[in-house]
Amino acid sequence: MITSHDLPPLANDLPPVEEIIDRMRVVELPMAVRFRGITTREAALIEGPAGWAEFSPFLEYGPEEASRWLACTVEAGWQGLPAPVRNSVPVNATMPAVDAAAVADGAVEEILARYDSDGLPGTVKIKVAERGQTMADDVARVARVRALLPHARIRVDANQGWTHDQALAALEELGPFDLEYAEQPVPGIEGLARLREALSARGLPVRIAADEAVRKETDPLAVARAGAADLIVVKAQPLGGPRRALAIVEQAGLDAVVSSALDTSVGLRIGAGLAAALPSLPFACGLGTGSLFVKDVADPPYVARNGALDLCTVDPDPERLEALGVPTARRTWWEDRLRDSYRVLAAAKN
């Protein structure tokens, strides 16, 4: 029976909170294109005894959710990454939800060109179901990627943005583009299970990947128990660290896609460490989002070469840390946030 009781605890050994804060640098990265509704990305980077780590829960997340991200920070910075079984990991390009007008103006080509200086991607994840857009925008975006990359694997990510009926209609319309899978098309575990049944009844062979139904649930294994997905998306920070994510994949018994949460180069390296430690890696990883930044903390940034990320050392460049640093008021905000998240972790430990 699939159970969450045997998952590793969050942050077994916590260093003092003031030690973490003393080691912290906070940055703001400008983005090349609007993504997830934002044009800049704030992140806290911490140089731990075992190397650099990242704490970058999205700004709207409260202490309970952010505490899992902090557990990952402590693991990466004080324990280090798990032992790899491969030296590089394949990654996909990510296509933000540019609308049909931008598609017509060449936005898709421009974004794909940023992804990999050594060639076009073999896998592309395309954001769909953007608030304020229509199905026509989604179709235009997917159609343009397919026209440019006729042999690429294409996956779509709705971030829970469709209702059941909208998802059925959308996946039927997008089906001819030969989707690798649809990521979190509807909210919740029950919603995914119902959609899988309806797709099967209609003879639509679209695999379903669970993302929010794994990382935002109290029990990350519930989606596997319910048979609500064909595969799961795992992210090191939101799941509490790479070792906990590895245990979730093992116990879920489903194929996994390792993805990022719009991390800096430091966080992407942690995600690559998770992917490199998985016994099986059948899908390209969503760790190519470094190409969405105008500037990153590493020089050179941690981006794909020939469709993959190598397991090289990734440290922030001191000059970039300085140039991208936030004002004092924002640093204070992040210090308070880290303390709040730390209290949640410490309470769970006790």
N, C-alpha and C positions, 0 to 999 in steps of 0.2 A: 504493500500500500504506500502511495506517495504521501509523505508527511513532512512538515516543516520543522518538527521538533529537533531534528538532528543537524540543522544548519548551523554553521559556526556563529557564535555570538558576535554582536557588533562591538568592535574595539575592546578586546580583552584587557589590554594594558594601555591605559591612557597616560600620556605625559602631562605634566601640569599645564593648565590652560594658558598661563602667562608665558610659558616657554614657547608654545605654539605661536602666540601672538607676537612675541619678540622676533620670531623667525619669518614673519609674514610680510609680503609685499603685495600691494593691491594695484591692479592695472585696469585700464579701460582700452579695449581694442576696437578700432573702427572697422566696420564691415563693408564689403564691396557691394552688397545687395541686401535689401531688407529680408530678414529671415526670422521666423517665429515672432513677427511683429516688432522686431528691434533692429536698430542700425548701429548700435555699439554693444559690446559685451564686457561686463565687469567680471573680474575673477581675482581671487586671493591665491597667491603662490607661496608655498612654505618650503624652506630648505631644511629638511629633517636630517638626522644622522645617517640615514640610508639613501638620501638623495632628495631631489625636488619632488614636491607633491602639489596638488591643486585642490582648492575648496571653492567651488563655483556654482552652488545651487542658484537657480534663477531667482530674480529679486522678489518675486511674489511668493516664494515658498516660505512657510513658517518653520519654527525651530524643530518640530517633530520630523518633518520631511527632510529638512536640511541636515539633521543629525546623522542620517545615513551617509550623506556626502562627506561629512566630517570623519566618519569612521573609515572611509576610503582614504582620506587624506592622511590619517594617522598610520594606516597600514602601509601605504606607499612610502611615506616619509620616515617611518621609524622601523618598519620590518623589511621593506623592500618588496619587489615583485616576485611572483611565483616562478619556478624554474620553467623555461620554455621548452617546447618540443619541436619548434620550427624557428627559422632565423628571419622570416619575413611573413607578413600577412597580406592577402589580397584585399583591396578596398574598392568601394563603389564611389562614383561621383554623386553629389547631391544637387538636385535641381529645385531651387526655391519656387514658390508659387507665383511666378511672373504671369501677368495676365495676357490675354490673347493679343492685345495691342503691342505689348512688349515683345511677344514672340515674333510678331510680324516685323518688328524693328531689329531683330537679330539678337535679342537678349539670350536666347538658349545657346547660340553659338559662342557668345562671349563668355558665358559662365562655364561651359564645357572646356573652353580653351584655358581657363585658369586652373582647371583640375590637375592636369598632369603635363608637364613640359615635354615629356618624352613620348607622348602619343595620346590617342583618344581612349576613353574608358571602355572597359568591357562590360561594366554593370553600372546602371544609373538608378538611383532612387529619386522619384519625382513626388514632390509635395502636391497634394490635391485637397479639395474640400476647404479651401481658404475662405474665411468669413468675408463676405462682400463680393465674392466672385460667383461665377455660374459654372455649370457643367461644360459649357462651351469653352471656357477658359482652360479647364482641365484637359479636355479633348485636344485643344490646339497645342498645349504644352507637350502632352504625351505623343501626339502625332509628329511633332517636329523632332523630338528626340529619336523616335523610331525611324524617321526619314533620314536623319543624319547618321544614325548608328543601326543599320538594318540587322546586324548580327549580335548586338548587345543584349544582355539581360536587363529587363526593365521591371522595376518594382514600384508600387505607389504607396504613399503613406498619407492617410487621412487624419491622423491624430484625433480620432474619435469624432470627426466632424460631420459624419453622415447619420441620418436616421436609418432604420432598417430598410424602409422602402427606397430611400435615396441610394443606399449602398447597393441594393439589388439592381436598380436601374443603371447606376454608374458602372458597376463591374460588368454588366451585360454590354454596355456601350464600349467600355475599354477592353473587353475581352479579345477582340480581333488584333490588338497590339501585342498579344502573347506575353501576358504578365507573368513574371516569376512568382510573385505573391502580392497580396494586399496587406499592408501593415495597419493594424488597429482601425479598421474601417468604421466601427461603431463603438460606443462606450460599453464598458463592463464585460464581465465574464459571461453572463447570461446572454447579453446581446451578441457576443461573438458566436456562442454555441448555436443560437437561433439562426444567425446568418449562415453559418456553415451548413446547417440542415437545409435551409432554403436554396442555397447555391447547388447543393447536391441534387435536390429535387428538380431543379431546373436544368440540370446537366451542364452547369458552368464549372469547369475544372480550375477554379482559382483557389490557390492555397491561402490560408489566413495565418498571419503572424500576429502574435500578441506582444504589445509593448507596454502601454499604460496599465493593461490588465495584469502585468507582472510587477512592474516597478512601483506602481502606486497602490497596490493591494497590501493589506497587513500580512497576508499569507501569499508569498510569491509563487507558491506551487499550486494554488487553487485552480488556476487556468488549466494546468495539466490534468488534475484530477477530474475536471469537468469535461475533458475532451473538447475544449472550446477552440483549440488552435492546432495548426499543423506544425508550427515552429514558434520559438520564442525569441524576442529581442532582449539582449542583456547589456546593461551599461554599468561600468565599474562604480562610478560615483553614486548614482541613485540606489544601487543595490547593496551598498555598504562595503564595497571593496572587491578586488578581483578574486580573492579566495572564497568569499561567500557567493559570488556570482558563479564560480566554477562548481560549487556544491549544488547550487540551484539547477544548473544545467544537468548535472549528473543525476539528481533525484527526479527531475522532471521527465527525463527519458525522451526528450524531443530534440531535434536539431536546433541549433542556436545561431543567431546572427549577433555579433558583437558590434555595438554602435556607440557613438559619442553623444554627449549632451551639449554640443557646441563648445567643446573644450578648447583651451589654448594648446599649443604644442606640448606642454607639459602633461596635460590631461590626456591628450591623444596618445602619448607614449604609454601611459598607464593602461589605456584601453587596448593598445597593441600588445602589452604584456599579458593581459587577460586572454586575448585571442591566441597568442602564441602558446599559451599553456593548455588550451583545450585539446583533448585527445583527437577530436574530429572537427574539421572546419570546412563544411561543404559549401558555405555561402560567402561571398565577398562581404567584408565588414564595412559598416557605416562610419569609418574613421577618416574620411577624406575631407571633413568639413574645415580643415585649416585653410583650404583654398578660398573660403568665403570671407576671410579677413584681408583687409588692406595691409595691415601690419600685425605681426605676431611677436611673441616674446623671445622666440629663438631666432638665431641668425646662422645658417638658413632655417626657415620654418620647417616643421615636420609635416611634409606633404608627400604625396605619392610620386614614385618614380617607376615607370613601366607598370603601373597598375598595382603597386604594392608599397607597403611601409617596411623598411628594414628595421631591425631591432638595434638601432644605434643609440648612443647616449644622447639625451636631449636635456640641455640645461639652458635656462634663460640667459640672454645676453645682458650684462650689467647696464650698458648704455640704453638698451631698449626698455629695461625695467624702469630706468630713470625717466626716459622720454614718455612712456605710457602710463606713468604713475598718476593716481587720482589725487584730487585736492584733500586737504586734511579732514574736512567734514565727511567725505566719503570713506576715508580710512577709519575714522571713528565709528561710522555706521557698521562697517564690516567687523571691527573689533567687538562691538556689542552683539552682532549677529553670531559671531563665532562663540562667544561666551554663552549665549542662549542655547545654541545647538549643543555645546559641550555639557551643559547642565542636563539636557535630555539624555545624552549618552551615559553620563555618570550615574544618573538615576536608574537607567536600564541595567547597568552593570551591577548595581547594588540590589 
